[in-house]
Amino acid sequence: MAGSHPSALAEKRRALLDLRLRRRREEALARQEAAPPEGRPRPSGRTVSPLVPLGPAGTEPPLFLVHAAGGSVAPYVALAGLLGDGRQVCALEDPSLHGGAIGERSLADLAATYLAAVREARPDGPLHVGGWSVGGAVALEMARQDGDVALTFVLDTAVPDAPSRPGDDELSAWFASDVAAMGAEPGEAELAERFPVFAANVRALLTFRPSRVGSRVVLLCAEKSEGEKLSRWRPYADEIQVVPGDHYTMLRPPHIEALAEAMRHRLSEVSVR
């Protein structure tokens, strides 16, 4: 039916990415697990903070946004500029993109790592956290662990109906679809380096079970998302609002304006309480 499927060009791009990933995946995984050259120890002792400020410090409490499955904070750059001059947005980027260990992970472990970085930067007072896709689940877990979070934004995050563990071939296809939908055109080397990060974060999400937290939880769901996404979040979200766009275009013009307005509104409500 017209309009119900991606264009032939998008499908072709996704298929090409999938083929490239299949060819490079084994090579990338071997590189991640390979021992360093003899006599050269692995880097240790120096950790890079996952915090990436996306603007200058402001007069309002900062908003901390957790990366999605791909690990990069790039999807938040445009959004940060629309949330008000008085509020700094600090994004959390996956350290695995910069040489950190990947391996098996849980969202609870990610949340603990990121919460430590956030509390080092802001030791006192309630936090404002959130995230898109996988990042929303990590932010919810941060709110549960910290206990002093005023507001948690969940941006079109899926809740799995049951734990699962997809294989690398299936994850490669998902990754290719994700890259194509983002409109990105990374080179083969970058694809190979980023796939293990994507796979680890998706697998962690698919075993995650959310719970109610003391924070005010706001789900902002894309209007073109599956209806099941809304129903599965109802036990855990205090508010649910549908915003224009799909999972990807909600963070792009023109739809990003509506998303930013919804977030500004909730942030202003928390500020006056």
JOMOTA-V566417 format. One line per field, one symbol per residue. psi: psi as a letter, one per 40 degrees, with the letter a starting at -180 (. if undefined). A space follows every 50 residues. Layout:
# JOMOTA-V566417
psi = ???
This chain:
# JOMOTA-V566417
psi = hheeiiiddddddddddddddddeddddddddeiiiihehiihidhihhe hhhfiiiaeiiihhhhiadeeiedeeddddeeehdehhhhihihedefei icaiiidddddddddddddddgdiiiihiaihbdddddddddddddeghd hhhhgfhihidiiigiiddddddddddddddeeigiiddddddddddddd dddddeehhiiiieihhhhhhhdeiiddddddedeehdihhhiiaadded eiieddddddddddddddddde.
